[in-house]
């Protein structure tokens, strides 16, 4: 998708503890299970990027926008991303 003209590359980041709390609240997981899921998904994501040959996947220069989710709730992030996409054709 790197060269697709309509693709937007978005990176959402947050501290592990915030991600864990999110998983516990939104998916009704115990702390132990939330940690297991996050660790597993992090490993899966790194493995996918490695298979795709993307070693530097967390480099912000590769993305159109990077949002630190410790500063935004999901609704606010969605509004920002939607606005970016809506404005994308207005160069």
N, CA, C and O atoms as a CHARMM CRD file, in Angstrom:
* protein
*
  364
    1    1 UNK  N      0.81500  -1.20100   0.00000 PROA 1      0.00000
    2    1 UNK  CA     0.00000   0.00000   0.00000 PROA 1      0.00000
    3    1 UNK  C      0.85800   1.26500   0.00000 PROA 1      0.00000
    4    1 UNK  O      0.32600   2.37400  -0.05000 PROA 1      0.00000
    5    2 UNK  N      2.16300   1.10600   0.05500 PROA 2      0.00000
    6    2 UNK  CA     3.03800   2.27500   0.09700 PROA 2      0.00000
    7    2 UNK  C      2.80200   3.22400  -1.06000 PROA 2      0.00000
    8    2 UNK  O      2.84900   4.44300  -0.89300 PROA 2      0.00000
    9    3 UNK  N      2.55000   2.66700  -2.23200 PROA 3      0.00000
   10    3 UNK  CA     2.43800   3.51500  -3.40800 PROA 3      0.00000
   11    3 UNK  C      0.99800   3.76500  -3.84100 PROA 3      0.00000
   12    3 UNK  O      0.77400   4.38300  -4.88200 PROA 3      0.00000
   13    4 UNK  N      0.02900   3.30700  -3.07800 PROA 4      0.00000
   14    4 UNK  CA    -1.37000   3.53400  -3.43700 PROA 4      0.00000
   15    4 UNK  C     -1.72900   4.98800  -3.13900 PROA 4      0.00000
   16    4 UNK  O     -1.55400   5.44300  -2.00900 PROA 4      0.00000
   17    5 UNK  N     -2.22900   5.72800  -4.13500 PROA 5      0.00000
   18    5 UNK  CA    -2.46400   7.16700  -3.95000 PROA 5      0.00000
   19    5 UNK  C     -3.54100   7.49500  -2.92000 PROA 5      0.00000
   20    5 UNK  O     -3.55500   8.60200  -2.38000 PROA 5      0.00000
   21    6 UNK  N     -4.43700   6.55900  -2.63900 PROA 6      0.00000
   22    6 UNK  CA    -5.50900   6.83000  -1.68100 PROA 6      0.00000
   23    6 UNK  C     -5.22700   6.27500  -0.28900 PROA 6      0.00000
   24    6 UNK  O     -6.07100   6.37400   0.60100 PROA 6      0.00000
   25    7 UNK  N     -4.04900   5.69400  -0.09600 PROA 7      0.00000
   26    7 UNK  CA    -3.71500   5.10200   1.20200 PROA 7      0.00000
   27    7 UNK  C     -3.21000   6.17100   2.16300 PROA 7      0.00000
   28    7 UNK  O     -2.45400   7.06400   1.78100 PROA 7      0.00000
   29    8 UNK  N     -3.63800   6.06400   3.40300 PROA 8      0.00000
   30    8 UNK  CA    -3.12400   6.90400   4.48100 PROA 8      0.00000
   31    8 UNK  C     -2.46300   5.98600   5.49400 PROA 8      0.00000
   32    8 UNK  O     -3.02900   4.96900   5.89400 PROA 8      0.00000
   33    9 UNK  N     -1.27600   6.35200   5.89600 PROA 9      0.00000
   34    9 UNK  CA    -0.52800   5.55200   6.86100 PROA 9      0.00000
   35    9 UNK  C     -0.63300   6.24100   8.21400 PROA 9      0.00000
   36    9 UNK  O     -0.20000   7.38100   8.38700 PROA 9      0.00000
   37   10 UNK  N     -1.22100   5.52000   9.17400 PROA 10     0.00000
   38   10 UNK  CA    -1.54600   6.07600  10.48300 PROA 10     0.00000
   39   10 UNK  C     -0.92100   5.19200  11.55200 PROA 10     0.00000
   40   10 UNK  O     -1.05300   3.96900  11.51700 PROA 10     0.00000
   41   11 UNK  N     -0.23900   5.82200  12.49900 PROA 11     0.00000
   42   11 UNK  CA     0.36000   5.09700  13.61700 PROA 11     0.00000
   43   11 UNK  C     -0.22700   5.64200  14.91100 PROA 11     0.00000
   44   11 UNK  O     -0.13800   6.83700  15.19400 PROA 11     0.00000
   45   12 UNK  N     -0.82900   4.75100  15.69000 PROA 12     0.00000
   46   12 UNK  CA    -1.34500   5.10500  17.00900 PROA 12     0.00000
   47   12 UNK  C     -0.38900   4.52400  18.03700 PROA 12     0.00000
   48   12 UNK  O     -0.07200   3.33500  18.00300 PROA 12     0.00000
   49   13 UNK  N      0.06900   5.36900  18.95000 PROA 13     0.00000
   50   13 UNK  CA     1.01100   4.91700  19.97100 PROA 13     0.00000
   51   13 UNK  C      0.46400   5.23500  21.35500 PROA 13     0.00000
   52   13 UNK  O     -0.36700   6.12900  21.51500 PROA 13     0.00000
   53   14 UNK  N      0.93400   4.49900  22.34600 PROA 14     0.00000
   54   14 UNK  CA     0.57600   4.77200  23.73700 PROA 14     0.00000
   55   14 UNK  C      1.49700   3.96400  24.64400 PROA 14     0.00000
   56   14 UNK  O      2.15100   3.01600  24.20800 PROA 14     0.00000
   57   15 UNK  N      1.53100   4.35200  25.88700 PROA 15     0.00000
   58   15 UNK  CA     2.29900   3.62800  26.89500 PROA 15     0.00000
   59   15 UNK  C      1.64700   2.26800  27.14400 PROA 15     0.00000
   60   15 UNK  O      0.43300   2.11900  27.01100 PROA 15     0.00000
   61   16 UNK  N      2.45800   1.29000  27.50300 PROA 16     0.00000
   62   16 UNK  CA     1.95200  -0.06100  27.72600 PROA 16     0.00000
   63   16 UNK  C      0.84400  -0.07200  28.77100 PROA 16     0.00000
   64   16 UNK  O     -0.17300  -0.73900  28.58000 PROA 16     0.00000
   65   17 UNK  N      1.02400   0.66100  29.88300 PROA 17     0.00000
   66   17 UNK  CA     0.01000   0.66900  30.94400 PROA 17     0.00000
   67   17 UNK  C     -1.32400   1.20600  30.44900 PROA 17     0.00000
   68   17 UNK  O     -2.37500   0.68100  30.81700 PROA 17     0.00000
   69   18 UNK  N     -1.29700   2.23400  29.62800 PROA 18     0.00000
   70   18 UNK  CA    -2.54400   2.77800  29.07800 PROA 18     0.00000
   71   18 UNK  C     -3.21000   1.77600  28.14000 PROA 18     0.00000
   72   18 UNK  O     -4.43100   1.62300  28.14500 PROA 18     0.00000
   73   19 UNK  N     -2.40000   1.10400  27.34300 PROA 19     0.00000
   74   19 UNK  CA    -2.93800   0.08500  26.44600 PROA 19     0.00000
   75   19 UNK  C     -3.55800  -1.06000  27.25100 PROA 19     0.00000
   76   19 UNK  O     -4.60800  -1.58900  26.88600 PROA 19     0.00000
   77   20 UNK  N     -2.89900  -1.43200  28.34300 PROA 20     0.00000
   78   20 UNK  CA    -3.40900  -2.50200  29.19000 PROA 20     0.00000
   79   20 UNK  C     -4.75500  -2.09900  29.80200 PROA 20     0.00000
   80   20 UNK  O     -5.70300  -2.88400  29.79300 PROA 20     0.00000
   81   21 UNK  N     -4.83100  -0.88600  30.32800 PROA 21     0.00000
   82   21 UNK  CA    -6.08600  -0.40800  30.92300 PROA 21     0.00000
   83   21 UNK  C     -7.20100  -0.36100  29.88300 PROA 21     0.00000
   84   21 UNK  O     -8.34500  -0.71000  30.17600 PROA 21     0.00000
   85   22 UNK  N     -6.86700   0.06900  28.67300 PROA 22     0.00000
   86   22 UNK  CA    -7.85500   0.10000  27.59600 PROA 22     0.00000
   87   22 UNK  C     -8.40400  -1.30300  27.33900 PROA 22     0.00000
   88   22 UNK  O     -9.61700  -1.49000  27.24000 PROA 22     0.00000
   89   23 UNK  N     -7.52000  -2.27500  27.23200 PROA 23     0.00000
   90   23 UNK  CA    -7.94000  -3.65600  26.98500 PROA 23     0.00000
   91   23 UNK  C     -8.82400  -4.17600  28.11900 PROA 23     0.00000
   92   23 UNK  O     -9.82000  -4.85800  27.87800 PROA 23     0.00000
   93   24 UNK  N     -8.45200  -3.85100  29.34400 PROA 24     0.00000
   94   24 UNK  CA    -9.22900  -4.30400  30.49000 PROA 24     0.00000
   95   24 UNK  C    -10.62600  -3.69100  30.47100 PROA 24     0.00000
   96   24 UNK  O    -11.61300  -4.38300  30.72200 PROA 24     0.00000
   97   25 UNK  N    -10.71200  -2.40300  30.17600 PROA 25     0.00000
   98   25 UNK  CA   -11.99800  -1.70100  30.19400 PROA 25     0.00000
   99   25 UNK  C    -12.88600  -2.06800  29.00300 PROA 25     0.00000
  100   25 UNK  O    -14.08500  -2.28900  29.17100 PROA 25     0.00000
  101   26 UNK  N    -12.31600  -2.13300  27.82100 PROA 26     0.00000
  102   26 UNK  CA   -13.12300  -2.32400  26.61800 PROA 26     0.00000
  103   26 UNK  C    -13.37800  -3.78400  26.25800 PROA 26     0.00000
  104   26 UNK  O    -14.33000  -4.09100  25.54000 PROA 26     0.00000
  105   27 UNK  N    -12.53900  -4.67900  26.75100 PROA 27     0.00000
  106   27 UNK  CA   -12.68900  -6.09300  26.42000 PROA 27     0.00000
  107   27 UNK  C    -12.90400  -6.95700  27.66100 PROA 27     0.00000
  108   27 UNK  O    -12.90800  -8.18600  27.58600 PROA 27     0.00000
  109   28 UNK  N    -13.08200  -6.29200  28.80400 PROA 28     0.00000
  110   28 UNK  CA   -13.37100  -6.97200  30.06800 PROA 28     0.00000
  111   28 UNK  C    -12.36500  -8.08700  30.36200 PROA 28     0.00000
  112   28 UNK  O    -12.73600  -9.20900  30.70600 PROA 28     0.00000
  113   29 UNK  N    -11.08900  -7.74700  30.21800 PROA 29     0.00000
  114   29 UNK  CA   -10.01900  -8.70100  30.49100 PROA 29     0.00000
  115   29 UNK  C     -9.42200  -8.43800  31.86800 PROA 29     0.00000
  116   29 UNK  O     -9.43400  -7.31000  32.36000 PROA 29     0.00000
  117   30 UNK  N     -8.90600  -9.48700  32.47500 PROA 30     0.00000
  118   30 UNK  CA    -8.13800  -9.30300  33.70600 PROA 30     0.00000
  119   30 UNK  C     -6.81700  -8.63300  33.33300 PROA 30     0.00000
  120   30 UNK  O     -6.43400  -8.60700  32.16400 PROA 30     0.00000
  121   31 UNK  N     -6.13200  -8.09700  34.32600 PROA 31     0.00000
  122   31 UNK  CA    -4.83900  -7.47100  34.05900 PROA 31     0.00000
  123   31 UNK  C     -3.86800  -8.47900  33.44800 PROA 31     0.00000
  124   31 UNK  O     -3.16600  -8.17700  32.48300 PROA 31     0.00000
  125   32 UNK  N     -3.83900  -9.67400  34.02000 PROA 32     0.00000
  126   32 UNK  CA    -2.93000 -10.70800  33.51700 PROA 32     0.00000
  127   32 UNK  C     -3.23800 -11.04500  32.06100 PROA 32     0.00000
  128   32 UNK  O     -2.32700 -11.14700  31.24000 PROA 32     0.00000
  129   33 UNK  N     -4.51800 -11.21800  31.73900 PROA 33     0.00000
  130   33 UNK  CA    -4.90700 -11.57000  30.36300 PROA 33     0.00000
  131   33 UNK  C     -4.63400 -10.40700  29.40400 PROA 33     0.00000
  132   33 UNK  O     -4.19800 -10.63200  28.27500 PROA 33     0.00000
  133   34 UNK  N     -4.88300  -9.17600  29.83700 PROA 34     0.00000
  134   34 UNK  CA    -4.61500  -8.00800  28.99200 PROA 34     0.00000
  135   34 UNK  C     -3.12800  -7.93200  28.64500 PROA 34     0.00000
  136   34 UNK  O     -2.76800  -7.64000  27.50500 PROA 34     0.00000
  137   35 UNK  N     -2.27300  -8.19400  29.62200 PROA 35     0.00000
  138   35 UNK  CA    -0.82300  -8.18700  29.38500 PROA 35     0.00000
  139   35 UNK  C     -0.45200  -9.27900  28.38000 PROA 35     0.00000
  140   35 UNK  O      0.33900  -9.04700  27.46700 PROA 35     0.00000
  141   36 UNK  N     -1.02800 -10.46800  28.55500 PROA 36     0.00000
  142   36 UNK  CA    -0.75100 -11.56300  27.62100 PROA 36     0.00000
  143   36 UNK  C     -1.16500 -11.19600  26.19800 PROA 36     0.00000
  144   36 UNK  O     -0.41500 -11.42400  25.24900 PROA 36     0.00000
  145   37 UNK  N     -2.35100 -10.63500  26.05600 PROA 37     0.00000
  146   37 UNK  CA    -2.85800 -10.26800  24.72800 PROA 37     0.00000
  147   37 UNK  C     -1.97500  -9.19900  24.09800 PROA 37     0.00000
  148   37 UNK  O     -1.62000  -9.30000  22.92400 PROA 37     0.00000
  149   38 UNK  N     -1.62100  -8.18000  24.86800 PROA 38     0.00000
  150   38 UNK  CA    -0.78300  -7.10700  24.32600 PROA 38     0.00000
  151   38 UNK  C      0.58100  -7.63100  23.88900 PROA 38     0.00000
  152   38 UNK  O      1.06300  -7.29300  22.80800 PROA 38     0.00000
  153   39 UNK  N      1.19500  -8.44600  24.72100 PROA 39     0.00000
  154   39 UNK  CA     2.50100  -9.01100  24.35500 PROA 39     0.00000
  155   39 UNK  C      2.40100  -9.87500  23.10500 PROA 39     0.00000
  156   39 UNK  O      3.26000  -9.80900  22.22600 PROA 39     0.00000
  157   40 UNK  N      1.35700 -10.67900  23.03100 PROA 40     0.00000
  158   40 UNK  CA     1.15600 -11.53600  21.86800 PROA 40     0.00000
  159   40 UNK  C      0.92700 -10.70600  20.60700 PROA 40     0.00000
  160   40 UNK  O      1.51500 -10.99000  19.56300 PROA 40     0.00000
  161   41 UNK  N      0.08600  -9.69300  20.69500 PROA 41     0.00000
  162   41 UNK  CA    -0.20100  -8.84600  19.53200 PROA 41     0.00000
  163   41 UNK  C      1.02300  -8.03600  19.11600 PROA 41     0.00000
  164   41 UNK  O      1.24800  -7.82500  17.92400 PROA 41     0.00000
  165   42 UNK  N      1.80700  -7.58500  20.07800 PROA 42     0.00000
  166   42 UNK  CA     3.04000  -6.85900  19.74300 PROA 42     0.00000
  167   42 UNK  C      4.00200  -7.76400  18.97300 PROA 42     0.00000
  168   42 UNK  O      4.60100  -7.34400  17.98300 PROA 42     0.00000
  169   43 UNK  N      4.14700  -9.00300  19.43100 PROA 43     0.00000
  170   43 UNK  CA     5.01500  -9.95700  18.73000 PROA 43     0.00000
  171   43 UNK  C      4.47500 -10.25400  17.33100 PROA 43     0.00000
  172   43 UNK  O      5.24200 -10.32800  16.37100 PROA 43     0.00000
  173   44 UNK  N      3.16900 -10.42100  17.21800 PROA 44     0.00000
  174   44 UNK  CA     2.54300 -10.70500  15.92700 PROA 44     0.00000
  175   44 UNK  C      2.75700  -9.54800  14.95300 PROA 44     0.00000
  176   44 UNK  O      3.05200  -9.76300  13.77700 PROA 44     0.00000
  177   45 UNK  N      2.60800  -8.32700  15.44900 PROA 45     0.00000
  178   45 UNK  CA     2.78700  -7.13900  14.60700 PROA 45     0.00000
  179   45 UNK  C      4.23500  -7.03900  14.11200 PROA 45     0.00000
  180   45 UNK  O      4.47200  -6.77800  12.93200 PROA 45     0.00000
  181   46 UNK  N      5.19000  -7.24400  15.00500 PROA 46     0.00000
  182   46 UNK  CA     6.60500  -7.19400  14.61900 PROA 46     0.00000
  183   46 UNK  C      6.90300  -8.28600  13.59400 PROA 46     0.00000
  184   46 UNK  O      7.62500  -8.04700  12.62600 PROA 46     0.00000
  185   47 UNK  N      6.35600  -9.47300  13.80100 PROA 47     0.00000
  186   47 UNK  CA     6.56400 -10.57600  12.86500 PROA 47     0.00000
  187   47 UNK  C      5.99700 -10.23400  11.48800 PROA 47     0.00000
  188   47 UNK  O      6.63800 -10.49700  10.47100 PROA 47     0.00000
  189   48 UNK  N      4.82000  -9.65900  11.45100 PROA 48     0.00000
  190   48 UNK  CA     4.21400  -9.26200  10.17500 PROA 48     0.00000
  191   48 UNK  C      5.08100  -8.24300   9.45700 PROA 48     0.00000
  192   48 UNK  O      5.36200  -8.39400   8.26800 PROA 48     0.00000
  193   49 UNK  N      5.50200  -7.21600  10.16100 PROA 49     0.00000
  194   49 UNK  CA     6.34300  -6.19500   9.53700 PROA 49     0.00000
  195   49 UNK  C      7.66500  -6.78500   9.05000 PROA 49     0.00000
  196   49 UNK  O      8.16200  -6.40400   7.99000 PROA 49     0.00000
  197   50 UNK  N      8.23000  -7.70200   9.81000 PROA 50     0.00000
  198   50 UNK  CA     9.46900  -8.35900   9.37400 PROA 50     0.00000
  199   50 UNK  C      9.24900  -9.14800   8.08600 PROA 50     0.00000
  200   50 UNK  O     10.07500  -9.10100   7.17500 PROA 50     0.00000
  201   51 UNK  N      8.12100  -9.87800   8.01200 PROA 51     0.00000
  202   51 UNK  CA     7.81800 -10.63900   6.79600 PROA 51     0.00000
  203   51 UNK  C      7.61300  -9.71800   5.59900 PROA 51     0.00000
  204   51 UNK  O      7.90900 -10.09200   4.46400 PROA 51     0.00000
  205   52 UNK  N      7.10800  -8.52200   5.85200 PROA 52     0.00000
  206   52 UNK  CA     6.89400  -7.54900   4.77800 PROA 52     0.00000
  207   52 UNK  C      8.15800  -6.75300   4.46600 PROA 52     0.00000
  208   52 UNK  O      8.16700  -5.90600   3.57200 PROA 52     0.00000
  209   53 UNK  N      9.22800  -7.03500   5.21700 PROA 53     0.00000
  210   53 UNK  CA    10.49400  -6.34600   4.98300 PROA 53     0.00000
  211   53 UNK  C     10.53500  -4.93800   5.54300 PROA 53     0.00000
  212   53 UNK  O     11.32400  -4.10900   5.08900 PROA 53     0.00000
  213   54 UNK  N      9.69400  -4.66200   6.52300 PROA 54     0.00000
  214   54 UNK  CA     9.62600  -3.32100   7.10400 PROA 54     0.00000
  215   54 UNK  C     10.25100  -3.34800   8.49600 PROA 54     0.00000
  216   54 UNK  O      9.55800  -3.52700   9.49800 PROA 54     0.00000
  217   55 UNK  N     11.54700  -3.16900   8.54200 PROA 55     0.00000
  218   55 UNK  CA    12.27300  -3.25300   9.81100 PROA 55     0.00000
  219   55 UNK  C     12.09300  -2.00000  10.66100 PROA 55     0.00000
  220   55 UNK  O     12.19200  -2.06100  11.88600 PROA 55     0.00000
  221   56 UNK  N     11.83100  -0.87900  10.02200 PROA 56     0.00000
  222   56 UNK  CA    11.76500   0.40200  10.72900 PROA 56     0.00000
  223   56 UNK  C     10.32300   0.89900  10.82300 PROA 56     0.00000
  224   56 UNK  O     10.05100   2.08500  10.63700 PROA 56     0.00000
  225   57 UNK  N      9.39400  -0.03200  11.11600 PROA 57     0.00000
  226   57 UNK  CA     7.97000   0.27200  11.06600 PROA 57     0.00000
  227   57 UNK  C      7.51800   1.34900  12.04600 PROA 57     0.00000
  228   57 UNK  O      6.47100   1.96200  11.83400 PROA 57     0.00000
  229   58 UNK  N      8.27500   1.59600  13.10800 PROA 58     0.00000
  230   58 UNK  CA     7.86200   2.61000  14.08200 PROA 58     0.00000
  231   58 UNK  C      8.47700   3.98100  13.80600 PROA 58     0.00000
  232   58 UNK  O      8.37700   4.88100  14.64000 PROA 58     0.00000
  233   59 UNK  N      9.10600   4.14700  12.65600 PROA 59     0.00000
  234   59 UNK  CA     9.67900   5.43100  12.25100 PROA 59     0.00000
  235   59 UNK  C      8.54100   6.37400  11.86400 PROA 59     0.00000
  236   59 UNK  O      7.82400   6.09400  10.90300 PROA 59     0.00000
  237   60 UNK  N      8.35500   7.48000  12.58200 PROA 60     0.00000
  238   60 UNK  CA     7.22900   8.37700  12.28600 PROA 60     0.00000
  239   60 UNK  C      7.26400   8.95600  10.87600 PROA 60     0.00000
  240   60 UNK  O      6.22700   9.37200  10.35900 PROA 60     0.00000
  241   61 UNK  N      8.42400   8.99000  10.25100 PROA 61     0.00000
  242   61 UNK  CA     8.52200   9.52900   8.89100 PROA 61     0.00000
  243   61 UNK  C      7.78500   8.65500   7.87400 PROA 61     0.00000
  244   61 UNK  O      7.52200   9.10400   6.75800 PROA 61     0.00000
  245   62 UNK  N      7.45200   7.42400   8.23900 PROA 62     0.00000
  246   62 UNK  CA     6.75200   6.51700   7.33400 PROA 62     0.00000
  247   62 UNK  C      5.23800   6.72500   7.33700 PROA 62     0.00000
  248   62 UNK  O      4.52300   6.09300   6.55900 PROA 62     0.00000
  249   63 UNK  N      4.75500   7.59900   8.20100 PROA 63     0.00000
  250   63 UNK  CA     3.31600   7.75700   8.39400 PROA 63     0.00000
  251   63 UNK  C      2.86600   9.17300   8.04700 PROA 63     0.00000
  252   63 UNK  O      3.62300  10.13500   8.17600 PROA 63     0.00000
  253   64 UNK  N      1.62500   9.27200   7.60800 PROA 64     0.00000
  254   64 UNK  CA     1.04400  10.58500   7.35100 PROA 64     0.00000
  255   64 UNK  C      0.71200  11.28900   8.66500 PROA 64     0.00000
  256   64 UNK  O      0.77500  12.51500   8.76300 PROA 64     0.00000
  257   65 UNK  N      0.35900  10.49300   9.66800 PROA 65     0.00000
  258   65 UNK  CA     0.03600  11.05200  10.98200 PROA 65     0.00000
  259   65 UNK  C      0.36800  10.01300  12.05500 PROA 65     0.00000
  260   65 UNK  O      0.15100   8.81500  11.87600 PROA 65     0.00000
  261   66 UNK  N      0.89700  10.50500  13.16800 PROA 66     0.00000
  262   66 UNK  CA     1.16200   9.67700  14.34400 PROA 66     0.00000
  263   66 UNK  C      0.41800  10.32100  15.50200 PROA 66     0.00000
  264   66 UNK  O      0.62000  11.49900  15.79900 PROA 66     0.00000
  265   67 UNK  N     -0.44700   9.54600  16.15900 PROA 67     0.00000
  266   67 UNK  CA    -1.20500  10.06500  17.29200 PROA 67     0.00000
  267   67 UNK  C     -0.77200   9.36700  18.57000 PROA 67     0.00000
  268   67 UNK  O     -0.76800   8.13900  18.65600 PROA 67     0.00000
  269   68 UNK  N     -0.40500  10.17800  19.56500 PROA 68     0.00000
  270   68 UNK  CA    -0.10700   9.65900  20.89000 PROA 68     0.00000
  271   68 UNK  C     -1.44400   9.53800  21.61200 PROA 68     0.00000
  272   68 UNK  O     -2.03200  10.54100  22.01600 PROA 68     0.00000
  273   69 UNK  N     -1.91300   8.32400  21.76800 PROA 69     0.00000
  274   69 UNK  CA    -3.24800   8.09500  22.30700 PROA 69     0.00000
  275   69 UNK  C     -3.36600   8.40300  23.79100 PROA 69     0.00000
  276   69 UNK  O     -4.46400   8.32900  24.34300 PROA 69     0.00000
  277   70 UNK  N     -2.27600   8.74400  24.44600 PROA 70     0.00000
  278   70 UNK  CA    -2.39500   9.20600  25.83100 PROA 70     0.00000
  279   70 UNK  C     -3.00400  10.60500  25.85900 PROA 70     0.00000
  280   70 UNK  O     -3.41100  11.08600  26.91600 PROA 70     0.00000
  281   71 UNK  N     -3.06800  11.25800  24.69500 PROA 71     0.00000
  282   71 UNK  CA    -3.62100  12.60900  24.58600 PROA 71     0.00000
  283   71 UNK  C     -5.02400  12.64500  23.98700 PROA 71     0.00000
  284   71 UNK  O     -5.68500  13.68300  24.02500 PROA 71     0.00000
  285   72 UNK  N     -5.48600  11.52100  23.43400 PROA 72     0.00000
  286   72 UNK  CA    -6.77200  11.48600  22.73800 PROA 72     0.00000
  287   72 UNK  C     -7.57500  10.26800  23.15500 PROA 72     0.00000
  288   72 UNK  O     -7.01700   9.20200  23.41800 PROA 72     0.00000
  289   73 UNK  N     -8.89900  10.43400  23.21300 PROA 73     0.00000
  290   73 UNK  CA    -9.74500   9.25200  23.31800 PROA 73     0.00000
  291   73 UNK  C    -10.03000   8.77000  21.89700 PROA 73     0.00000
  292   73 UNK  O     -9.68200   9.44900  20.93100 PROA 73     0.00000
  293   74 UNK  N    -10.65300   7.61500  21.76500 PROA 74     0.00000
  294   74 UNK  CA   -10.87800   7.04800  20.43700 PROA 74     0.00000
  295   74 UNK  C    -11.72600   7.95600  19.55400 PROA 74     0.00000
  296   74 UNK  O    -11.44200   8.10900  18.36600 PROA 74     0.00000
  297   75 UNK  N    -12.74800   8.54800  20.11800 PROA 75     0.00000
  298   75 UNK  CA   -13.63300   9.42100  19.34000 PROA 75     0.00000
  299   75 UNK  C    -12.86900  10.62100  18.78500 PROA 75     0.00000
  300   75 UNK  O    -13.04700  10.98300  17.62200 PROA 75     0.00000
  301   76 UNK  N    -12.03300  11.23300  19.59700 PROA 76     0.00000
  302   76 UNK  CA   -11.23200  12.37700  19.13600 PROA 76     0.00000
  303   76 UNK  C    -10.24100  11.95400  18.06100 PROA 76     0.00000
  304   76 UNK  O    -10.04900  12.66700  17.07600 PROA 76     0.00000
  305   77 UNK  N     -9.61500  10.80500  18.24600 PROA 77     0.00000
  306   77 UNK  CA    -8.66900  10.30300  17.24300 PROA 77     0.00000
  307   77 UNK  C     -9.39100  10.04500  15.92500 PROA 77     0.00000
  308   77 UNK  O     -8.87600  10.37300  14.85600 PROA 77     0.00000
  309   78 UNK  N    -10.57300   9.46200  16.00100 PROA 78     0.00000
  310   78 UNK  CA   -11.35800   9.20300  14.79600 PROA 78     0.00000
  311   78 UNK  C    -11.69500  10.50300  14.07100 PROA 78     0.00000
  312   78 UNK  O    -11.61300  10.56900  12.84400 PROA 78     0.00000
  313   79 UNK  N    -12.07000  11.53100  14.81800 PROA 79     0.00000
  314   79 UNK  CA   -12.38300  12.82800  14.20800 PROA 79     0.00000
  315   79 UNK  C    -11.15600  13.43100  13.52500 PROA 79     0.00000
  316   79 UNK  O    -11.25900  13.97500  12.42500 PROA 79     0.00000
  317   80 UNK  N    -10.00400  13.33400  14.17100 PROA 80     0.00000
  318   80 UNK  CA    -8.77300  13.85400  13.56800 PROA 80     0.00000
  319   80 UNK  C     -8.41900  13.11400  12.27700 PROA 80     0.00000
  320   80 UNK  O     -8.07300  13.73100  11.26900 PROA 80     0.00000
  321   81 UNK  N     -8.50900  11.80600  12.32400 PROA 81     0.00000
  322   81 UNK  CA    -8.16400  10.99900  11.15300 PROA 81     0.00000
  323   81 UNK  C     -9.16300  11.24300  10.02400 PROA 81     0.00000
  324   81 UNK  O     -8.77200  11.36300   8.86200 PROA 81     0.00000
  325   82 UNK  N    -10.44200  11.31500  10.36200 PROA 82     0.00000
  326   82 UNK  CA   -11.46700  11.59000   9.35600 PROA 82     0.00000
  327   82 UNK  C    -11.23900  12.94600   8.70800 PROA 82     0.00000
  328   82 UNK  O    -11.35800  13.08100   7.49100 PROA 82     0.00000
  329   83 UNK  N    -10.91200  13.94900   9.50900 PROA 83     0.00000
  330   83 UNK  CA   -10.63200  15.28300   8.96800 PROA 83     0.00000
  331   83 UNK  C     -9.41900  15.24200   8.04300 PROA 83     0.00000
  332   83 UNK  O     -9.42000  15.87900   6.98900 PROA 83     0.00000
  333   84 UNK  N     -8.39300  14.50000   8.42800 PROA 84     0.00000
  334   84 UNK  CA    -7.20600  14.38900   7.58400 PROA 84     0.00000
  335   84 UNK  C     -7.56200  13.77300   6.23300 PROA 84     0.00000
  336   84 UNK  O     -7.12700  14.26300   5.19000 PROA 84     0.00000
  337   85 UNK  N     -8.34400  12.71000   6.25000 PROA 85     0.00000
  338   85 UNK  CA    -8.73400  12.05200   5.00300 PROA 85     0.00000
  339   85 UNK  C     -9.60600  12.98200   4.16300 PROA 85     0.00000
  340   85 UNK  O     -9.42500  13.08300   2.95000 PROA 85     0.00000
  341   86 UNK  N    -10.55300  13.66100   4.81500 PROA 86     0.00000
  342   86 UNK  CA   -11.42700  14.59100   4.08700 PROA 86     0.00000
  343   86 UNK  C    -10.63800  15.71500   3.43300 PROA 86     0.00000
  344   86 UNK  O    -10.95600  16.13700   2.32200 PROA 86     0.00000
  345   87 UNK  N     -9.61300  16.19800   4.11700 PROA 87     0.00000
  346   87 UNK  CA    -8.79900  17.29600   3.58800 PROA 87     0.00000
  347   87 UNK  C     -7.71400  16.82000   2.62900 PROA 87     0.00000
  348   87 UNK  O     -7.10000  17.63400   1.94000 PROA 87     0.00000
  349   88 UNK  N     -7.47600  15.53900   2.57600 PROA 88     0.00000
  350   88 UNK  CA    -6.38600  14.98100   1.78100 PROA 88     0.00000
  351   88 UNK  C     -6.42200  15.32800   0.31200 PROA 88     0.00000
  352   88 UNK  O     -5.37300  15.47500  -0.31600 PROA 88     0.00000
  353   89 UNK  N     -7.59900  15.46100  -0.24100 PROA 89     0.00000
  354   89 UNK  CA    -7.70300  15.77100  -1.65600 PROA 89     0.00000
  355   89 UNK  C     -7.57300  17.24400  -1.97200 PROA 89     0.00000
  356   89 UNK  O     -7.61800  17.63500  -3.13800 PROA 89     0.00000
  357   90 UNK  N     -7.41400  18.05700  -0.95900 PROA 90     0.00000
  358   90 UNK  CA    -7.36200  19.51600  -1.13900 PROA 90     0.00000
  359   90 UNK  C     -5.94600  20.03100  -1.03000 PROA 90     0.00000
  360   90 UNK  O     -5.65900  20.84200  -0.15000 PROA 90     0.00000
  361   91 UNK  N     -5.07400  19.59700  -1.87400 PROA 91     0.00000
  362   91 UNK  CA    -3.66800  20.02700  -1.81100 PROA 91     0.00000
  363   91 UNK  C     -3.46000  21.29800  -2.56600 PROA 91     0.00000
  364   91 UNK  O     -2.34100  21.80700  -2.62200 PROA 91     0.00000
